[in-house]
Amino acid sequence: MSINANEIALLLSELSFKDTFIQSVTEHDFKSLTFSLFSKTEKAWLLYVELGSNTSRFCRTDRMRKKAQKLQRLGQYLRANIVGSRIIDVYQIRGERVVVMKLSHHDALFNIYFRFFSGPNANMIITDENNMILELMMRRPQRGEEKGKSYIPPEEKDFDTERFPIRIWEGDSFNSFIDKSLSLDSRDEKTNTLVDRIKQKRDKELTGLNIQLTQVEKRIKETSGYESYKTTGDLLSSYSYLLKRGMENVKLYDFEQNEVTIQLERELSPSENINSYYQKYKRNERIYENSLQERDEITKKIAERKNYYEKILNLSDPIEKLKALEKALVSASPAGNTKEDAKTGLHLSSHGFDILVGRNAKENDELLRHYVRGSDTWIHTRDFPGGYVFIRAKKDKSIPLEVLLDGANLAIHYSKAKEQGKADLYYTQVKYLRRVKDGKTGLVIPTQEKNLSVTMDEKRIKELLN
């Protein structure tokens, strides 16, 4: 519960601003800040201000809160124009939740109106001596609260002690009580907010992992019969004398003397048709075995992430829990497989390997500068402009052919070669890329590259992007 008008009066009665100077202002977020003050009698002390929340207050504090990572517009103005000012007076507009701070700075006079109303009515407004608005915490043009407009302070009114009583308090001062009690309320409020956000992050991450798992299970099911391709190849080898180029199929008796019809490619020779089935056998066997391994890795990761979030959400110590929630919220998701998680380009997954895709020159350059390492693999189409594809390296693991083909297909899909449906590509490790001096954004020259010729597989691309 934020402070009321009667409590503001009590808080101000305990504070002395005589001959006090503003040494610095520290922003904590867009709605709270701390004034570092100094006077000959009080020496150095801190004044904490928070507006527009359930724990809004204006009180002396004995601790400096965490500094905001980025200085907001208001903070920049305060630093440039208000720091170093002498406080002439601080008073409350009678009966209102409004505190006025009058300042003098290099022969200029300023007013700061702290309005401790609820919701969008709250604001911090800086004006000149004639109440012309110079800067605000929240700009609200519909209320006439914007730079260059005249601010009209609320009129005084009687204090209503029955409707808005001073809460029961204890301790050395009401300032100390309000600071500590509302800090606890603020911490609880922040914790509850972070818990909701962490749950959303957890659900999003686990959904992404489960989508991966579903895709892997589908591949396992589709390739589980890979032995049949070898059996067909063996059968065709046994009847190779019956095969001729141009045949669409052939009817044979299998090894159990059942009549079967085997499909053939008309443009292939008998030996090429036989080898085609052996190649399908090897390809599907490799996909099947890699998918089994990937399924185990994803299943393990799902269990680990569930346990990770459960441990944080069930912490009993409130301070430890708040710190853990804040840390978890800013940490990168290890799933790294959904487009929503990606800050730049597309972040996808293939057989347990992470693939990053730049779709234009800007994303190519950003990925190169901030997302990839020297050991990662870079893929790009030859003779066609397009996106860069990066395959993240995994320790002690070489990149499987299927992953390389996935990356190559993505490179064609996000290039001018897409219209032709096939392309020659080259690939190398990122550490072998050299930037072109004064060249276009993201332009690089590869060395120690290897060549690859690929016909685009629409089904493969669809599975990767879905």
N, C-alpha and C positions, 0 to 999 in steps of 0.2 A: 504494500500500500504506500503510495507516494505521499509526500508531506502536504498538509493543508495550510490555509492562511494563518491560523493560530499557531501552528508549529513553526512556520517561517518566522513569525514575530519572536518566538522564544529562541530560535536558532540565532537570529541576528542580535538579540539582546546579550548573548554571550560572546560576541565577536567585536574586536576593536580594529578599525581600519585606519586609525589616525597615523599620518605620516608613513603610510605603507606604499611600497612600490611593487609593481609586477615585474619579477625577474625573468620569468619564462612561462610558456603555456605548453602543456603536453596533451596532445589528443590521444584518446584511447580507442575511440571508434567515432562514428558519425554523430552520436548523441551524447557523448560524455568527454570531459576534459578536466585537467587539474591546473590551477593557477599556482605557481610557485611565488610566494610573496615574501617581502622583507620589510621590517620596521626596526627602529632603534630599541623599542621596548619589547616587542614580541620576537625579534630576530627573524630567522627563517621559518616559515610555516606554509602549509599547503591548504588550499581551498578546493574542494571537489564539487563539480557541478554535473548533474545528469538530468536530461530532459526527455519527455516523450515516452517514458516507460513506466512500468508499475512500481519502480523503485526510484523515481525522480527525486532529487534532493539537491540542497545547497548547504554544505557543511564543512567544517574543519575536519581534516583527516590526518592520520599519522603515517600513511603509507602511500607510495607512488604506485599506481596501477601500471599494467603493461602498456607500453607505447604502441600506437598503431604503426603498422608497417609502412603505410603511405600517408603523407601529409595531405589532408583534405583542403579544399578551397578556403574554408573558414580558418583553418589552422595557419595557412599561408598568410592570410590577411592579418591575423592576430600577431604573428611573428613579425611582420613588416611594419605594422602601425600601432600596435597596442603594447607589446613588450617594451618595458622601460618607462611606462606611464606611472604617474603618481595618482593614487586613489584619493579623490577629493571627498567623496561621501558614498556610503552604501545604505540604502533605505528600502523599505517596502511600501508599495502603494497600498494605503490602508484598506484592510479587508479583502485584498486580492492576493492571488498566488503569483505576484509579480514583484521581482527584486530589481532595483535600479542601481547600477554602479556608475558613478560619475568620475571621469578621468581627465587628467591634463597631461599632454604629451607634446613637447616642443611648441609651446604656445597655442596648441590646438586643443579644443575641448571635445570630449566624446561622451556618449551615454551608451551603456550596455543594458538592455532590458532582458532579464531572464524570466521567461513566462512558463511557470510550472503547471500548465493546464494539462489535461489528459489528451492522448491521441494527437490528431493533427493540429490541435490548438496550441500545442507546446512550441516554443521557439526561443532562439537567442538572437536578438536584433541589435546591431550596432548602428548608432546614428551620430550625426554631428550635434553641435549645441542647439541647433534649431529643429532637431528631430527629423532631419532628412536621412533616409536609410542609406548607409554606406556598404553594409554587408550583413548577411544573415546565415544562420545555421541551416534553415530550410526555406527555400524560395517558394512562395505561394501567391502567384499573380492574381488568382481569383479573390484573394483577401486583400489585395493591394500591398502585399508584403514582398517587395522586390526593390532592387537598387534604384535610387533616384526618386522613389515615392516618399511621401511624408508619413511618418508613423504617428498615430494617435493613441497615446497610452489609455488604458481603461480608467474610469473615474473611481474615486475612493468610495467606500461603503463601510457600513458598520461590521465589526467582527461578529460572527455567529458562533459563539462558543458551545451552544447546545447542539447544533447540527454538526459542527466540526470540532469535537473536543480534542484536546492534546492527549495522545496515547499514554498509557501508564509506562513510566520509564524508571530506570535506575542507573546508578553510576555517577562519575564525577561531573559530567555535563551532558546536556541534551544533544549537543553536537556529536560527542563520542558515541552516545547510545544510538542515534540515528545512523551514523556512519557504519557501525558494526552490525546493527540489526538489519538494515536494508542491504548491506553487503551480502549477508547470508541469504536474504530473500532473492537478491539479484543472482547470487551463485546458483541457487536452486532453480530459478527461472531459466538461467542460461543452460544449466544441466539438462533440464527437461526439453529445451529446444534442441540441444545437441543430440540427446537421445533419439528424438524423432528423426533428425537428419542422418544419424548413424544407421538407424533401422532402414531408412530409405536407401542409403548407400549399400548396406548389407544385402537387401533384397534385390537391388539392381545388379550387384556383383554376382550373387548366387544365380540369378536368372540367366546372366550371361554364361556362366559356367555350365549350367544345366542345358542351355541351348547347344553349347559345344559338345556336351555329353550325348545329347540326342543325335547330333550330326555324326558323331563317331560310331554310335550304336547302329545308325543307318548304314554306314560304310561297312561295318563288320558284317551286318546281315547280307548286304549286297555282294560281298566278296568271299563269304564263308564257303561257297562252293567252288573255289578256285581249282580244286583237284580235277573237276570235270573237264577243264580246258586241256589239261595234260592228257587225260584219258582220250579225249577227242583227237589230240595231236598224235598220240600213239596209234589210234585206230586208223587215222588217215595215212600214217606211215606204212601200216600193214597193207593198205589197199592203194598205195601210191600209183600203181600201174593202171588204175581205173580213172585217175584224175587227169583232166585236160584243162588248159586255159580256156576261159569263156564259160565254164560251167557255173551255174548259180547254186546248185546243190548236188548232193550225191546220196544215193540210198545204199546203205551197207548193213551188214550184220555185225553187232557189237560182240564183245568177248564172251557174252552170255547167250549168243545166238538170237538176240532180239533185233528185229529190223529197225533201223534208225535212219533219219534224214538229217544230213549235216549241211549247214549253209556254207557257201564258198563265195569268195570275191571274184567276179568274172575277169577283172583285169589282172589278177595275180596268177603266177605260174603254180603248178602243183606244190613245188617245194616252198614257195612263198606262202601259200595257204596253210601248209603244215606249220611253218615257222610262226605264222600269225597266231595260231592257237597256243603254241608254246610261249610266245611273248605275252599273250593274255594271261596265261597261267602264272608266269613269273611276276607280272605287274600286279595281278590281284593277290598273289601270295604276299608280296611285299606290302601292299596296302593293308591287307588283313593283319599281318604281324605288327606293323607300325600302329595300326588302329587299336589293337589289343593293349599295346604299351601305353598309347595315349589315353585310353579309357582308364587304365590304372592310375595314371598321373592326374587326370582330371578328378577322378573319384577321391583320390587322396587330397587334392587341393580343396575340394568342396568340404571335406571333413575338417581340414585345417582351418579354413576360413570361418566355418560355423563355430568352431571352438574359439577362434580368435575374437569374434564379435561377442559371443556368449560370455567370455571371460571379462571383457570390458564392461558390458552392460550389467554384469552381476557384481562389480566391485562395490564393497560396502563403505570404504572410506570416501567421503564426499570430495575432498580435495584431490585425492589420487584419481578418483573417477573422472572429475572434470578435466584434469590434465590428460588422462588417457583418451577421453573423448575428443579433445581438441587435436591431439596428435594423430588420432585415427582419421579424423575428418580431412586433414590436409595431406595425409600420406597417399601416395599413388596406389591405385588398385592393382594388385598383382595379376588380376585376370587379363587386363589389357587386350580384350578381344572384341569389344563392342565399339561401334562408331560414336556412341554417346560419351565414352571414356576419353576419346581422342581429343587432344587440344589442337593438333595440326594434322591434316590428312586423314587417311583411314588407318585404323589399327585393327588388324585381323589375325586369325590364327589358322595354322595348317599343320596337322599331325604333330602338335605340341610345339611348333615353332611360331614365333610372333613375326608378322609381316606388316610393314609400314608402307603406305602408298601415298605419294605426292601426286595431286591431280593437276597441278599447274606449277609454273616457275616459282611462285612465291612459296608454295608448300614444299617444293623440292629443296629450296634453299633453307627454309626453316628446319626441315627434318635433318638436313646435313649439318647444320650448325648446332642444333640443340638436342637431337633425339638419338642419333646413332653413334656407334663406336667404330674404331678402326678395324676390328675383327668381323664386323657385320658385312653381309654381302649386298652389293649394289647391282641392279639389273636395269637395262635400258634398251629400247629398240634402236637398231642401226638405221640411219638415213631417214628417220621419221621423228619429228618432235613429239614429246609426250612426257608423261609422269615418270618419276623415279620410283622404283620398288626396292625396299630394303628388307632383307631377311636377317633377323637378329641371331647372332651366334649363340650357341649353347656349349658350355664347357665340355670338352672331350667328346663332342658329337659332330659328325659331318652332316651336311645338309642332304637329306634323302632326295632322290630324283623327283618324287611326287611333289615335294615342297618347292623345288626349283621350277618345276613345270607350272605350279600354281602361281609363283611369282612372275614367271614369263608371260602367262596368260593375262595376268593383271596389268603388266607393262604394255601389252598390245591393246588391251581394252581401254586404257587411258592414254592412247596415243593416236596419231593420224593413221597408223597402220590398221586400225580397227576396221576401216571400210574394206580393206583387202582380205581381212580374216586370217592373215598369216604374216610372219615377219622374221627377219634375222635379228638376233639380239646378242649383246655381249654382257658379261658379268665379271665382276672382280670384287675384291675386298675394298671397303671404304678407304683404308689407309693408302691404297694405290690410286686414288683420285687426286687430280691436281686442278685447282681452280684456275680459270683463265683470267689473267690480269686485265682489268678494265672491261671484262666481258659482261654478258647479260646476267641477270639474276639467276643464280643456281648453276650456271654453266661450268662444266668440268670436263677434263680430258682423262680418260682411264688409261692405266698401264697394267701390264701383266694380265690382260683380260682374256677370257675364254669365250668361244662362240657357241651360239645355240640357234637352231632353226625350229620354229614352232608354228603349228597351225592352231588357231584359236579354238578352244573348246567351250562353247556357250554354257553347257551343263556344268562344267567345272567352275566357271566364273559365277554362275547363279548360286551354286552351293556356298562359295566363298563369301558372297555379298549378302546372302540371306541371314 
